[in-house]
Each structure stands twice: as structure tokens, then as C-alpha cells.
Amino acid sequence: MSMSARPRKILHLDLDAFFCAVEALKNPSLNGKAFAVGGKAGQRGVISSCSYPARRAGVHSAMPTGQALRLCPGLILITCDFGEYSRKSHEVMAILQQLSGLVEQISVDEAFIDVSDLPQPMEEIARSLQHQVMEKTGLPCSVGGASNKLIAKIATDTGKSRSIREDYPRAILCISPGAEEEFLAPLPVKAMWGVGPKMEASLAEMGIMTIGDLARCPTDTLERRFGKYGTDLARHARGIDDRPVSVEAETKSISQEITFTRDTTDLNQLRAVLKDLSVKVGYRMRCDGVCARVIRLKLRWSDFSTHTRQLMLSAPTDQDRVIYESAESLLLKLWQSDRPVRLIGVGGTNLVETVHQLSLFDTSTEKERKLLHVLDDLREKYGKKVVLRADHLKTSKNNEKET
């Protein structure tokens, strides 16, 4: 076999319940308990992450805190410690970089790694990587492996769903080259990227229940029903994905988004999630020493139509309040009360290097800018207390919205 014909070896690593795993490292008494990281009781908060015991009680990410407490009355709520999460994420990504120079980080707790040049079998590499991450960081992770990114990601998700462990899945599932379509065939269509409840229902109307059913459906039939997305569905159902592991030398934008487990028409919930995402984006900007000239909002409806809107700022910013208020104004322009939302995201683009001068920041006072940076420094050491103070800071001028 020629080198050009050699199958790729792509791993997908996903840190298991990342925020919760970090909190359990800090406080081992949380192990085995139902707890969640995120929204505060009695406020319009949302759950960012939850432990597996909490998940078994029906709690999930992006769920309003009040609903989570009703499902799980004994749920322990933990305030986000973004400084510690960022530090632990960097530790994990450094391990991946030592394994391969081809690492594509897709979120704070997920990454693709191209290990095609390593001589060991894919599963051996995956097990060694999982062991290294646990040994060096104390964090559990699951790994999927395949000849492409699509199958590697689905392998991770499938491995997690099949795990029978009580604490963390710590799953490993590798799919051999040539077995992609066979692996996918029995899986429900919702296991495919981008197939949520609405799309699942639409496919069910066509008699398509599994990915195997989808693979057998003529491509032109899917194209007529779903347009360009139908073409992608046909290719993906057959396990075809030629995308490379992308390594960008320079960050073009900084963004965060979340897909709801259940589509929502609750504007207050969307605002709360948007606020949480804006805090994360602002923090990442300040960590990277950049400001954004443009704030962008992404909204995906339940029918999978996706809309983005952006706002050019009068001056670049890296501040949570400005990011949130800009994104909220875009949300209100797009919002339709009768259309359920599947995904919401916020980001900053057209990035410039931070310059510490008053005219650069679109904030009420220079004191606010300085205070945010002081809080960021404290967050690295005392994340919980600082996040509480930052939250009050961001809402001090908008108490009627989210207090």
C-alpha cells in the first residue's frame, strides 16, 4: 500500500464532565454526589455542567437551575471557577501537543489529534493517552478513534453511552478503517452530528430510524427534502469525511456556543445562557491579550436554520458587560417568540492586540476596566469568590434583567 493510500488515524478526546471533574479534584468529598456547576438557586441561572449522579436524576447542561433543583432536590450547586478550568485545559492540551503537532482544539474540553504518523495501533495510542491525562492531570477522559473526524467523534459519544461505570465513562472505542459504515448502521439517526429532535422526527416521517436507513436512502431524495444539508447527511451516513485536523497558527475569533438538550422559547433562559457565554468569551480574550472590534451572535432555530448577526463596536473591547449587551441587542432583533431555539452562541471577531489606554475600551469608566483585570488575576487563585463579584459587576447597571 502506498503512503498516500494509508488510512489516517484520528483520535477525538473528550474530558468527562470536565467542570465537575475539576471541582471534584479540588473537593474530593463531591465524588459520587449529585452536584452541578453553574446557576445559583433563586436566580435566573442555568446549569453549565453536572455530575453523572445528577445526570441520572435528569439534570443536564443548559437546564434552568430551578428546574434542576425540582428534579434533584439535594443537588449541590458549585460556582464556576473559570481560572482553574482554563489552567487544567491548558495542561491537557499540552499533553496532546507532545503526542502530535496536529491538534485541533474544538472546545475547552475537546480536541482532535491526528496520530497517523505514529507506528502503534490506534487503540494502543488511545489507551496510553487516556492514562497520561489521568496520571498527569487527575482528569478522566474518553477517547474515540477512526480514520476521520466524524467517526472518531461519534465513537467517543457511543463509547460513553455504552459505559457502565458509576462515576465517569472513561470510554475508549476505536473503529477500524473500512468498518465505518458498518459501525454507523445500527445507531439511531440522532447519533449523527446535527440531527436533533426536529430532524429526527422529519427523518422518521420518511421511515428513516437508523443511520443505516439513512445510508440506504437515495442522495437526491435527501437533497430534495433537506437541500445542501441532505447531501452532507448522505455522505456522513456512509462514514465519509475528508476534513483535515485543522491547526490554525492565529486565532481569528473567540467564541462560545451551546446546543440545548430541549429547544427553548424562554427569552429569560436565552439571556441567562448568553450572559454566561459572554463571561467566558471576555475571560478568554483577556487571557489571550486581545480585544474584538466586532461582536457576533449565532442563533439556530429548531428547524436547523441558522442566523448570525454582528455589531461593529465604536472601540475594541474585551469586557464581559459590553460583549453581553451587544449580543443581547442582536438577540432581541432576531428573537421570535413562537420559534424554539436549538443553539445560541456569542463571539468576538476582528481581533486586535490589547493596548492599555482609556480610549480603547468601550466601558463606563477606566476603573471598570482595571477592576476586571484585577478580578481575572484573583480568579486564577480564588475563582469562586471572584466569579460571584464579577457577576454582580456585570449586572449592576441591569438589575431588572438578570439579578
C-alpha positions as CSV (number, residue, x, y, z in Angstrom):
1,M,0.0,0.0,0.0
2,S,1.4,3.4,-0.9
3,M,1.8,6.1,1.8
4,S,-0.9,8.2,0.2
5,A,-3.4,5.4,0.5
6,R,-2.6,4.7,4.2
7,P,-5.7,5.3,6.3
8,R,-5.5,8.2,8.7
9,K,-5.5,7.6,12.5
10,I,-7.6,10.4,14.1
11,L,-8.4,10.5,17.8
12,H,-11.1,12.5,19.5
13,L,-10.6,13.2,23.2
14,D,-13.4,14.4,25.4
15,L,-12.8,15.2,29.1
16,D,-15.6,13.5,31.1
17,A,-17.9,16.1,32.8
18,F,-14.9,18.4,32.7
19,F,-16.0,21.2,35.1
20,C,-17.3,18.7,37.6
21,A,-14.2,16.6,37.4
22,V,-12.1,19.7,38.2
23,E,-14.3,20.6,41.1
24,A,-14.0,17.0,42.5
25,L,-10.2,17.3,42.3
26,K,-10.4,20.4,44.5
27,N,-13.0,18.9,46.8
28,P,-12.9,15.0,46.8
29,S,-16.0,14.9,49.1
30,L,-18.1,15.7,45.9
31,N,-17.2,12.3,44.4
32,G,-20.3,10.2,44.0
33,K,-22.7,13.0,44.8
34,A,-25.2,14.8,42.6
35,F,-23.8,18.3,42.0
36,A,-23.8,20.9,39.3
37,V,-21.6,23.7,38.2
38,G,-23.4,26.9,37.2
39,G,-26.5,28.9,38.0
40,K,-27.3,30.0,41.5
41,A,-30.5,29.0,43.3
42,G,-33.2,31.6,43.4
43,Q,-31.8,33.4,40.3
44,R,-32.3,33.1,36.6
45,G,-29.3,30.8,36.2
46,V,-28.6,27.8,34.1
47,I,-26.5,24.6,34.6
48,S,-23.2,24.6,32.9
49,S,-22.2,21.1,33.8
50,C,-23.4,18.4,36.1
51,S,-22.0,15.2,37.7
52,Y,-23.1,11.8,36.5
53,P,-25.2,11.1,39.6
54,A,-27.1,14.3,38.8
55,R,-27.5,13.3,35.2
56,R,-29.1,10.1,36.3
57,A,-31.7,12.2,38.1
58,G,-32.5,14.0,34.8
59,V,-30.3,17.1,35.2
60,H,-28.4,18.3,32.1
61,S,-26.4,21.3,30.9
62,A,-28.3,24.5,29.8
63,M,-31.2,23.5,32.1
64,P,-32.6,26.3,34.3
65,T,-31.4,26.0,37.8
66,G,-34.9,25.9,39.3
67,Q,-35.9,23.0,37.1
68,A,-32.7,21.1,38.1
69,L,-33.5,21.6,41.8
70,R,-37.0,20.3,41.3
71,L,-35.7,17.2,39.6
72,C,-32.9,16.7,42.1
73,P,-33.8,18.4,45.4
74,G,-30.5,17.5,47.0
75,L,-28.4,18.9,44.1
76,I,-25.3,20.7,45.3
77,L,-24.6,23.9,43.3
78,I,-21.0,25.0,42.7
79,T,-20.0,28.4,41.3
80,C,-17.9,28.3,38.1
81,D,-14.1,28.6,38.6
82,F,-13.1,29.6,35.1
83,G,-9.5,30.3,36.0
84,E,-9.0,26.7,37.2
85,Y,-10.9,25.2,34.2
86,S,-8.7,27.2,31.9
87,R,-5.5,26.1,33.7
88,K,-6.5,22.4,33.6
89,S,-7.5,22.6,30.0
90,H,-4.1,24.0,29.1
91,E,-2.5,21.1,30.9
92,V,-4.4,18.6,28.9
93,M,-3.8,20.3,25.6
94,A,0.0,20.4,26.3
95,I,-0.1,16.6,26.7
96,L,-1.8,16.3,23.3
97,Q,0.8,18.6,21.7
98,Q,3.5,16.4,23.0
99,L,1.9,13.4,21.3
100,S,1.3,15.1,17.9
101,G,1.8,18.5,16.3
102,L,-1.6,18.1,14.6
103,V,-4.1,19.0,17.4
104,E,-7.4,20.8,16.8
105,Q,-8.9,22.1,20.0
106,I,-12.7,22.4,19.4
107,S,-13.7,23.5,22.9
108,V,-12.2,23.8,26.4
109,D,-12.6,20.1,26.9
110,E,-12.5,18.5,23.4
111,A,-9.9,18.1,20.7
112,F,-9.0,16.1,17.6
113,I,-5.5,14.6,17.3
114,D,-4.0,13.3,14.1
115,V,-1.7,10.4,15.1
116,S,-1.3,8.9,11.6
117,D,2.5,9.1,11.8
118,L,2.7,7.1,15.0
119,P,3.5,3.4,14.4
120,Q,1.4,1.9,17.3
121,P,-2.1,0.7,16.7
122,M,-4.8,3.3,17.2
123,E,-6.3,1.7,20.3
124,E,-2.9,1.4,22.0
125,I,-2.3,5.1,21.4
126,A,-5.7,6.0,22.8
127,R,-5.2,3.9,25.9
128,S,-1.8,5.4,26.5
129,L,-3.2,8.9,26.0
130,Q,-6.1,8.3,28.4
131,H,-3.6,7.0,31.0
132,Q,-1.3,10.0,30.6
133,V,-4.1,12.5,31.0
134,M,-5.3,10.9,34.2
135,E,-1.8,10.4,35.6
136,K,-0.6,14.0,34.9
137,T,-3.8,16.0,35.5
138,G,-6.1,13.7,37.5
139,L,-8.9,14.2,34.9
140,P,-10.9,11.3,33.4
141,C,-11.4,11.3,29.7
142,S,-13.0,9.3,26.9
143,V,-11.3,8.7,23.5
144,G,-12.7,7.7,20.1
145,G,-10.6,6.7,17.2
146,A,-11.2,6.3,13.5
147,S,-10.0,7.1,10.0
148,N,-11.8,10.5,10.1
149,K,-13.1,13.2,12.5
150,L,-16.7,12.4,12.1
151,I,-16.4,8.7,13.0
152,A,-13.9,9.5,15.8
153,K,-16.4,11.9,17.4
154,I,-19.3,9.5,17.1
155,A,-17.1,6.7,18.5
156,T,-16.4,8.8,21.6
157,D,-20.1,9.6,22.1
158,T,-21.1,5.9,21.5
159,G,-18.4,4.7,23.8
160,K,-19.6,7.0,26.6
161,S,-23.2,5.9,26.1
162,R,-22.2,2.2,26.4
163,S,-20.1,2.7,29.5
164,I,-21.4,1.0,32.7
165,R,-19.2,2.8,35.1
166,E,-20.8,4.6,38.0
167,D,-18.6,7.7,38.1
168,Y,-17.1,8.7,34.8
169,P,-17.4,6.8,31.4
170,R,-13.6,6.7,30.7
171,A,-14.6,5.0,27.5
172,I,-12.3,4.0,24.6
173,L,-13.8,3.0,21.2
174,C,-11.8,2.7,18.0
175,I,-13.3,1.9,14.6
176,S,-11.1,0.1,12.1
177,P,-10.6,1.5,8.6
178,G,-13.3,0.1,6.3
179,A,-15.7,-0.6,9.2
180,E,-17.1,2.9,9.3
181,E,-20.4,2.3,7.6
182,E,-20.9,-1.0,9.5
183,F,-20.3,0.8,12.8
184,L,-22.8,3.6,12.0
185,A,-25.6,1.4,10.5
186,P,-27.3,0.3,13.8
187,L,-27.0,3.6,15.5
188,P,-30.1,5.8,15.8
189,V,-30.1,8.8,13.5
190,K,-29.8,11.2,16.5
191,A,-26.2,9.9,16.9
192,M,-25.3,11.8,13.8
193,W,-23.9,15.3,14.2
194,G,-26.6,17.9,13.6
195,V,-29.5,15.6,14.0
196,G,-31.7,16.8,16.8
197,P,-35.3,16.1,17.8
198,K,-36.8,18.0,14.9
199,M,-34.6,16.4,12.2
200,E,-35.1,13.0,13.9
201,A,-38.8,13.5,13.5
202,S,-38.5,14.6,9.9
203,L,-36.4,11.5,9.1
204,A,-38.8,9.3,10.9
205,E,-41.6,10.5,8.7
206,M,-39.6,9.1,5.8
207,G,-39.2,5.8,7.5
208,I,-35.5,6.5,8.4
209,M,-34.8,5.5,12.0
210,T,-31.2,4.4,11.9
211,I,-28.0,5.7,10.2
212,G,-28.2,2.5,8.1
213,D,-31.6,3.5,6.9
214,L,-30.2,7.0,6.1
215,A,-27.3,5.5,4.1
216,R,-29.7,3.4,2.0
217,C,-31.8,6.5,1.2
218,P,-31.0,7.9,-2.3
219,T,-29.0,11.1,-2.1
220,D,-31.3,13.0,-4.4
221,T,-34.2,12.2,-2.1
222,L,-32.4,13.7,0.8
223,E,-31.4,16.7,-1.3
224,R,-34.9,17.4,-2.3
225,R,-36.1,17.2,1.3
226,F,-33.3,19.0,3.1
227,G,-31.3,20.9,0.4
228,K,-27.5,21.0,0.8
229,Y,-27.8,19.6,4.3
230,G,-29.2,16.4,2.7
231,T,-26.0,16.0,0.7
232,D,-24.0,16.1,3.9
233,L,-26.3,13.7,5.5
234,A,-25.9,11.2,2.7
235,R,-22.1,11.4,2.9
236,H,-21.9,11.2,6.6
237,A,-24.3,8.3,6.9
238,R,-21.7,6.3,4.8
239,G,-18.9,7.4,7.1
240,I,-17.3,9.8,4.6
241,D,-15.5,12.8,6.0
242,D,-12.3,14.2,4.4
243,R,-11.8,17.2,6.7
244,P,-8.2,17.5,8.0
245,V,-7.3,18.1,11.6
246,S,-7.0,21.9,11.4
247,V,-4.2,23.7,13.2
248,E,-4.6,27.5,12.9
249,A,-1.5,29.5,13.6
250,E,-3.5,32.6,14.6
251,T,-6.8,32.9,16.3
252,K,-9.3,34.6,14.0
253,S,-12.1,34.8,16.6
254,I,-13.0,33.7,20.1
255,S,-16.5,32.3,20.6
256,Q,-18.6,30.1,22.8
257,E,-21.9,28.4,22.0
258,I,-24.2,25.8,23.5
259,T,-26.8,23.4,22.0
260,F,-29.9,22.9,24.2
261,T,-31.0,19.4,25.0
262,R,-34.5,20.7,24.5
263,D,-35.4,23.6,22.2
264,T,-36.5,26.6,24.1
265,T,-38.7,29.7,23.6
266,D,-37.8,31.1,27.0
267,L,-36.2,34.5,26.4
268,N,-35.1,34.8,30.0
269,Q,-33.3,31.4,29.7
270,L,-31.6,32.6,26.5
271,R,-30.5,35.8,28.2
272,A,-29.0,33.9,31.1
273,V,-27.2,31.5,28.8
274,L,-26.0,34.4,26.7
275,K,-24.7,36.1,29.8
276,D,-22.7,33.0,30.8
277,L,-21.2,32.6,27.4
278,S,-20.3,36.3,27.3
279,V,-18.4,35.9,30.6
280,K,-16.4,33.0,29.1
281,V,-15.6,34.9,25.8
282,G,-14.5,38.0,27.7
283,Y,-12.3,36.0,30.0
284,R,-10.6,34.1,27.1
285,M,-10.0,37.5,25.3
286,R,-8.2,38.9,28.4
287,C,-6.2,35.7,28.8
288,D,-5.1,35.9,25.2
289,G,-4.4,39.7,25.3
290,V,-6.8,40.6,22.5
291,C,-9.9,42.7,22.0
292,A,-12.7,42.4,19.5
293,R,-13.9,45.1,17.1
294,V,-17.0,43.0,16.2
295,I,-19.4,41.1,18.4
296,R,-21.3,38.3,16.7
297,L,-24.4,36.4,17.7
298,K,-25.3,32.9,16.4
299,L,-28.9,31.5,16.7
300,R,-30.1,28.2,15.4
301,W,-33.8,27.5,15.3
302,S,-35.4,24.1,15.8
303,D,-35.7,23.6,12.1
304,F,-31.9,23.9,11.8
305,S,-32.0,27.3,10.0
306,T,-29.1,29.3,11.4
307,H,-28.8,33.1,11.6
308,T,-25.8,35.2,12.6
309,R,-25.8,38.9,13.3
310,Q,-22.9,41.1,14.1
311,L,-22.3,44.5,15.5
312,M,-19.3,46.8,14.9
313,L,-18.2,48.4,18.1
314,S,-17.1,52.1,18.4
315,A,-13.9,50.8,20.0
316,P,-12.5,47.3,20.6
317,T,-13.4,45.5,23.8
318,D,-12.6,42.5,25.9
319,Q,-15.2,43.2,28.6
320,D,-18.0,40.9,29.6
321,R,-20.6,43.7,30.0
322,V,-20.0,45.1,26.6
323,I,-20.0,41.7,24.9
324,Y,-23.2,40.7,26.7
325,E,-25.1,44.0,26.0
326,S,-24.0,43.9,22.3
327,A,-25.1,40.3,21.9
328,E,-28.3,40.9,23.8
329,S,-29.2,43.7,21.4
330,L,-28.6,41.4,18.5
331,L,-30.7,38.6,20.1
332,L,-33.7,41.0,20.5
333,K,-33.5,41.8,16.8
334,L,-33.6,38.2,15.8
335,W,-36.0,36.9,18.6
336,Q,-39.3,35.4,17.5
337,S,-41.4,34.2,20.5
338,D,-43.0,31.4,18.6
339,R,-39.8,29.9,17.2
340,P,-37.9,27.5,19.5
341,V,-34.2,28.0,19.7
342,R,-31.8,25.0,19.4
343,L,-28.4,26.7,19.7
344,I,-27.1,30.0,20.8
345,G,-23.6,31.4,20.6
346,V,-21.6,34.6,21.0
347,G,-18.2,35.5,19.8
348,G,-15.8,38.3,19.2
349,T,-14.0,38.7,15.9
350,N,-11.8,41.1,14.0
351,L,-9.4,40.7,16.9
352,V,-6.6,43.2,17.8
353,E,-3.9,43.1,20.4
354,T,-4.9,44.7,23.7
355,V,-3.5,48.2,24.2
356,H,-3.9,49.6,27.7
357,Q,-5.3,53.1,27.1
358,L,-8.6,54.6,28.1
359,S,-9.8,55.3,24.6
360,L,-9.6,51.7,23.5
361,F,-12.2,50.4,25.9
362,D,-16.0,50.8,25.4
363,T,-16.8,50.9,29.1
364,S,-18.3,53.4,31.5
365,T,-15.1,54.2,33.3
366,E,-11.4,53.3,33.3
367,K,-11.9,51.9,36.8
368,E,-14.2,49.2,35.5
369,R,-11.5,48.0,33.0
370,K,-8.9,47.9,35.7
371,L,-11.2,46.1,38.1
372,L,-12.0,43.4,35.6
373,H,-8.3,42.7,35.1
374,V,-7.8,42.6,38.9
375,L,-10.7,40.2,39.2
376,D,-9.2,38.0,36.4
377,D,-5.9,37.8,38.3
378,L,-7.8,36.9,41.5
379,R,-9.9,34.4,39.6
380,E,-6.8,32.3,38.8
381,K,-6.3,31.8,42.5
382,Y,-9.7,32.3,44.1
383,G,-12.1,31.5,41.2
384,K,-15.4,31.1,43.2
385,K,-15.4,34.3,45.1
386,V,-14.2,36.3,42.1
387,V,-16.8,34.9,39.7
388,L,-19.5,36.0,42.2
389,R,-18.1,39.5,42.3
390,A,-17.8,39.7,38.5
391,D,-21.4,38.6,38.1
392,H,-22.6,41.4,40.3
393,L,-20.4,43.8,38.5
394,K,-21.8,42.9,35.1
395,T,-25.4,43.2,36.3
396,S,-25.1,46.3,38.4
397,K,-26.5,48.5,35.7
398,N,-29.1,46.0,34.5
399,N,-30.6,44.6,37.7
400,E,-34.0,44.5,36.2
401,K,-32.8,41.9,33.6
402,E,-30.9,39.3,35.5
403,T,-30.2,39.6,39.2
